[in-house]
Amino acid sequence: MRKLVVLVLACLLSCTLQAQSQGIRGKVTWSAGNQMPGPDRNNEGYRGIARKIYVYQVTSLEQVVAEDGFYKTINNQLIKIGKSRKNGRFSIKLPPGTYSVFIQEQKGLWANIFNEKNQINTVQINAGQWTPLVINVNYMAAY
């Protein structure tokens, strides 16, 4: 009987801990070449890539120094650095809040999505929820 009680308590504790975790989960993909419909279109599609993922407090264009489409300096608090696997999949635990997500490339940090406040690649994390995020690194693609 005692073993059963311990097992039930362990299961309940495990469920509680899982419910309290939150962050971002998703995939980092790469696309390059001609993406326009036609005979010379690159049909490779989006493929998963391994990259470092930098999560900052929500960051606007006024808080960065950019050069040739890459961010050289981000004047904001770095919250966490994560990594995607070879297939592009990643999972990063974060406290509730709003963040900006960047991908490390050779020439600097990269992101290309902005909202109406000029905030860069924002993601909202709610308590107990995993937010899906797909980041397509496409600076070598033509549309």
C-alpha positions, 0 to 999 in steps of 0.5 A, a space after each residue: 500500500 505504501 508503495 502505491 501511495 508513493 507512486 501516486 504522489 510521484 505521478 501527481 508531482 510530475 504532472 504538476 511540474 510539467 504543467 508549470 513549464 513553459 517556453 518556445 518549441 519549434 523548428 529552425 529551417 533554411 531556404 535558399 535560391 529562387 522561391 518563385 513559381 516557374 521552371 527554375 524554382 528551387 524545390 528543395 523546400 525548407 530543411 531543418 538546421 542546427 543553430 544557436 538561438 538567442 532570446 532577448 527581452 523584447 527588442 525594437 529596431 531602435 535598440 540594435 545596430 545592424 549591418 548588411 541585414 544582420 544584427 551586430 549589437 543588441 542593446 537589451 538583456 540577453 535572457 537565454 541561449 538555446 540550440 536547435 538540433 540537426 533536424 531544426 527542432 528546439 525547445 527553450 524554457 522561458 518565464 512568462 513574458 514577451 521576447 525577441 528571438 534571433 538566430 546566430 549566423 556567421 555574419 551576426 544575429 538574424 531575424 526578419 519579422 517585425 510587428 507594428 511597434 518595430 519589435 523584432 521577431 516577438 514571441 509571447 510566453 504564457 504561464 504553463 503553455 509552450 508557444 510554437 515558433 518556426 523560424 525560416 532563415 531565408 536571407 539567401 532566398 529570392 521571392 
